[in-house]
Amino acid sequence: MSALAFALAPVTKAVQNPEGGPDPIQGAATVVTQAVVTVHSTDNVTRGRIGSFVLAMKPTRMLGGTYVNFKVSGTAIAGVDYVLLVSPAYIGQSGYGVIQVKTLHDQRGLSSHRAYSVTVTLESGAGYAVGAASSATMWIKPSFESSN
């Protein structure tokens, strides 16, 4: 009698797996967490010195890092105020990466002793998402050294 009751009971949300057993896709409770990357500037930099943008990725990757795309904007000019920055940047297994900004001595002349901005903005790419801190700015400050 119990076998008959089982046979007559309605079956809901049943998916037949050709290999037998429960459907591996429906039964899977796997949560894939995508890495999130953020950027910040360490501080402003004086001409002739090196400044840095720090990239942080959470969660970190156990078996290596990833490359992160970025674009550069601001009032500073590559080749005049700083050495050209090339995308992508590498984030290591530690979850951190650095984009170094090597500033150049003032080529604009004495008439232009002012600060110029460099902004790095993260762009989306395979294997990571861009976090809330998606861009950062540093200022290249003039050096008031005497050229005598």
SEMARNU-587901 format. One record per residue (C-alpha): residue number from 1; x, y, z; residue in one letter. Coordinates in Angstrom, 2 decimals, always signed. Each point is the difference from the previous one (the first is absolute). Layout:
BEGIN
  seq     east    north       up  type
  NUM        X        Y        Z     a
...
***
This chain:
BEGIN
  seq     east    north       up  type
    1    +0.00    +0.00    +0.00     m
    2    +2.82    +2.44    +0.76     s
    3    +1.54    -0.61    -3.44     a
    4    -3.30    +0.93    -1.60     l
    5    -0.22    +3.25    +2.05     a
    6    +3.50    +0.93    -1.10     f
    7    -0.83    -0.67    -3.64     a
    8    -3.12    +2.18    +0.18     l
    9    +1.61    +2.92    +1.85     a
   10    +0.48    +3.09    -2.19     p
   11    +3.56    +0.83    -0.99     v
   12    +0.84    +3.70    -0.21     t
   13    +3.07    +1.73    -1.37     k
   14    +1.52    -3.29    -1.03     a
   15    +2.77    +0.11    -2.58     v
   16    +1.24    -3.18    -1.51     q
   17    +3.74    -0.30    -0.28     n
   18    +1.00    -2.32    -2.88     p
   19    +2.75    -1.47    +2.18     e
   20    -2.38    -0.64    +2.89     g
   21    -0.19    +1.73    +3.38     g
   22    -0.78    +3.65    +0.68     p
   23    +0.60    +2.67    -2.60     d
   24    +3.53    +1.34    +0.71     p
   25    -0.86    +3.51    -1.17     i
   26    -3.18    +0.40    +2.03     q
   27    +1.52    -1.64    +3.05     g
   28    +3.16    +2.06    -0.07     a
   29    +0.29    +2.59    +2.75     a
   30    +3.25    +1.45    -1.31     t
   31    +0.45    +3.73    +0.41     v
   32    +2.60    +1.53    -2.28     v
   33    +1.48    +3.13    +1.51     t
   34    +1.59    +2.29    -2.53     q
   35    +3.06    +1.95    +1.07     a
   36    -0.60    +3.73    +0.52     v
   37    +2.79    +2.47    -0.80     v
   38    +0.38    +3.52    +1.43     t
   39    +2.64    +2.73    -0.37     v
   40    +1.36    +2.80    +2.18     h
   41    +2.85    +2.49    -0.19     s
   42    +2.71    -0.10    +2.64     t
   43    +0.30    +3.82    -0.06     d
   44    +0.97    +2.94    -2.18     n
   45    +3.52    +0.02    -1.42     v
   46    +2.64    +2.65    -0.62     t
   47    +1.48    +0.28    -3.49     r
   48    +3.02    -2.21    -0.52     g
   49    -1.27    -2.63    +2.45     r
   50    -2.12    -3.15    -0.30     i
   51    -3.62    -0.19    +1.13     g
   52    -2.17    -3.10    +0.23     s
   53    -3.51    -1.24    -0.51     f
   54    -0.78    -3.16    +1.97     v
   55    -2.36    -2.63    -1.38     l
   56    -1.76    -2.35    +2.43     a
   57    -1.86    -3.18    -0.94     m
   58    -2.31    -1.86    +2.37     k
   59    -0.27    -2.91    +0.30     p
   60    +3.56    -0.83    -1.00     t
   61    +0.83    -2.73    -2.47     r
   62    +1.67    -3.07    +1.43     m
   63    +1.71    -1.06    -3.22     l
   64    +1.27    +3.29    -1.36     g
   65    -1.01    +3.52    -0.78     g
   66    -1.85    +1.77    -2.74     t
   67    +0.41    +2.85    -2.44     y
   68    -2.22    +3.05    +0.48     v
   69    -0.89    +2.52    -2.71     n
   70    +0.16    +3.72    +0.72     f
   71    -0.04    +3.33    -1.77     k
   72    +1.84    +3.20    +0.87     v
   73    -1.37    +3.54    -0.07     s
   74    +0.59    +3.33    +1.72     g
   75    +1.75    +3.28    -0.74     t
   76    +3.52    -1.48    -0.03     a
   77    +1.37    -1.10    -3.37     i
   78    +1.80    -3.30    -0.55     a
   79    +3.52    +0.64    -1.29     g
   80    +0.00    +3.56    +1.36     v
   81    -0.98    -0.40    +3.66     d
   82    +0.42    -3.76    +0.53     y
   83    +1.14    -3.16    -1.78     v
   84    -2.81    -1.62    -2.00     l
   85    -2.07    -2.54    +1.99     l
   86    -0.88    -3.18    -1.90     v
   87    -3.10    -2.09    +0.70     s
   88    -0.54    -2.70    +1.27     p
   89    +1.52    -0.09    +3.47     a
   90    +0.81    -3.24    +1.82     y
   91    -1.45    -0.93    +3.38     i
   92    +2.02    -2.77    +1.64     g
   93    -1.04    -2.97    +2.10     q
   94    +0.13    +2.26    +3.08     s
   95    -3.02    +1.90    -1.34     g
   96    +1.94    +3.25    -0.54     y
   97    +1.59    +1.72    -2.96     g
   98    +1.67    +3.36    -0.58     v
   99    -0.10    +2.45    -2.89     i
  100    +3.07    +2.21    +0.37     q
  101    -0.09    +3.54    -1.34     v
  102    +3.52    +1.19    -0.78     k
  103    -0.26    +3.75    -0.24     t
  104    +2.28    +2.03    -2.26     l
  105    +1.82    +3.21    +0.80     h
  106    -1.92    +3.10    -1.09     d
  107    +0.15    +0.31    -3.77     q
  108    -2.67    +2.66    -0.18     r
  109    +2.31    +2.85    +1.04     g
  110    -0.03    +2.38    +2.92     l
  111    -3.30    +1.61    -1.02     s
  112    -1.95    -3.10    +0.99     s
  113    +0.74    -0.85    +3.64     h
  114    -3.27    -1.68    +0.87     r
  115    -1.27    -3.45    +0.89     a
  116    -1.33    -2.41    -2.63     y
  117    -2.30    -2.98    +0.63     s
  118    +0.34    -3.65    -0.98     v
  119    -3.14    -2.11    +0.35     t
  120    -0.07    -3.78    -0.37     v
  121    -3.43    -1.52    -0.68     t
  122    -0.49    -3.76    +0.11     l
  123    -1.76    -1.66    -2.91     e
  124    -1.85    -3.29    +0.05     s
  125    +1.65    -3.17    -1.24     g
  126    -0.14    -3.77    +0.10     a
  127    +0.13    -1.59    +3.45     g
  128    -0.62    +3.08    +2.16     y
  129    -2.52    +2.72    +0.76     a
  130    +0.78    +3.67    +0.63     v
  131    -0.74    +1.09    +3.57     g
  132    -1.36    +3.26    +1.41     a
  133    +3.44    +1.64    +0.09     a
  134    +0.31    -0.25    -3.78     s
  135    +2.23    +3.04    -0.50     s
  136    +2.63    +1.97    +1.89     a
  137    +1.86    +3.25    -0.59     t
  138    +3.45    +1.22    +0.92     m
  139    +1.44    +3.44    -0.57     w
  140    +3.47    +0.64    -1.39     i
  141    +1.18    +2.98    +2.02     k
  142    +2.68    +2.37    -1.25     p
  143    +3.45    -0.23    +1.48     s
  144    +1.30    +3.41    +0.96     f
  145    +3.64    -0.96    -0.28     e
  146    +2.34    +2.66    -1.28     s
  147    +1.63    -0.82    -3.33     s
  148    +3.11    +2.15    +0.79     n
***
